[in-house]
Amino acid sequence: MPAFEYKALDARGKQIQGVLEADAPRAVRQQLREKGLTPLAVEPAVEKSGRGPSLSARGTLSAADLALVTRQMATLIQSGIPIEQTLSVTSKQSNNPRIRSMLIAIRAKVMEGYSFADSLGEFPRAFPRLFCSTVAAGEHAGHLDLVLNRLADYTESRQESRQKIQLAAIYPIILSVVAISIVVFLLTYVVPDIIAVFVRQGQQLPLLTRVMLSMSDFLLSYGIYLLIALGAGLVAFRFAMGKPAFRLRMHKRLLHLPLLAGMVRGVNTARYASTLSILTTSGVPLVDAMRIAGEVLGNDYLRQELKDAARKVSEGGALHRALDQSGYFPPMMLHMIASGEASGELDSMLERTARMQENTLQAKITAIVGLFEPLMLLLMGGVVLIIVMAIMLPILNMSNLVG
């Protein structure tokens, strides 16, 4: 039964939209009227003739929603329920109208004879190429339930890693903002008022105090322009990052910066290994898996290098040699992959090296955050000490003169 996307008005005149299954648009309008709604437009879901954004264009899923929907479908399929019934039950299970509409539209495509993977492909923003390719491999091999369970595990793992990184970054960011705000407040409000007392008395100020006063005057006079320049610089940088050539150069530099290179390489190689693992384990051919895994990386330059690695493997080269020639994968990971290729257990070895890479990355993040806190406190204490000394030196000089 085909699905139709509708727009209608409720009893209060509020416009609502969604997807319903029916034999024809006329039946959809009848269903809407029976629900007390006034139909405005009814069109086939997914395929629309260019009048505004289609459901597939705006359909998105968060990582948490994608993992939940995938887990529910895997459980139902594992119980022997056909895919069209699985989609129907999953759509009814969701409380989100957008997700429910998307699943109904996917079910309609399946009922029309399309494969499950092709039906998911109608919503590329909700189900990425990695997801669709893995589902296609599972359909072909006849173990769709196992593939969906792996995808749910993978999505949950990626979401958990992302949340850990975000939570680890929150405290340093807050601490930095508070520290900078306190220093700016001291320099612009506290220091000038106190030092003005000594200036009016004609006292010769120490060098440190004069330097601090100059910084205070600069912030008072040009602070707003400094903020504007900083904002304009950020906007210009974001605009430049939209240009492929500039973004490629920046991403290449990130891979070689002394302090950030290890972190950037660790994040991207861990993501590549985990994605490659789930694809090969699900039955996707290695070369295709390499191309898809490269597309999920956030670094354009490394993605370009891995495209070249996929080409070398397609020409008969070994996976560990192709990755080694890129120069960005750690030796331990390469040795484990080489061992997996030699023993014929590449799938399991990729899974182990992906887990190892992610654990190493988490340990690095924890260590960096652990070091940042005391270093930031020491830096903040040093700056405050300098400001206090700049204020106290004139007071000590005055005391010596009086004595």
Helices and strands as residue ranges (DSSP letters): E 3-9, E 15-21, H 25-34, E 38-44, H 55-58, H 63-78, H 83-93, H 97-111, H 116-120, H 129-141, H 144-185, I 186-190, H 191-200, H 207-241, H 244-254, H 261-281, H 286-295, H 300-314, H 319-326, H 331-343, H 346-402
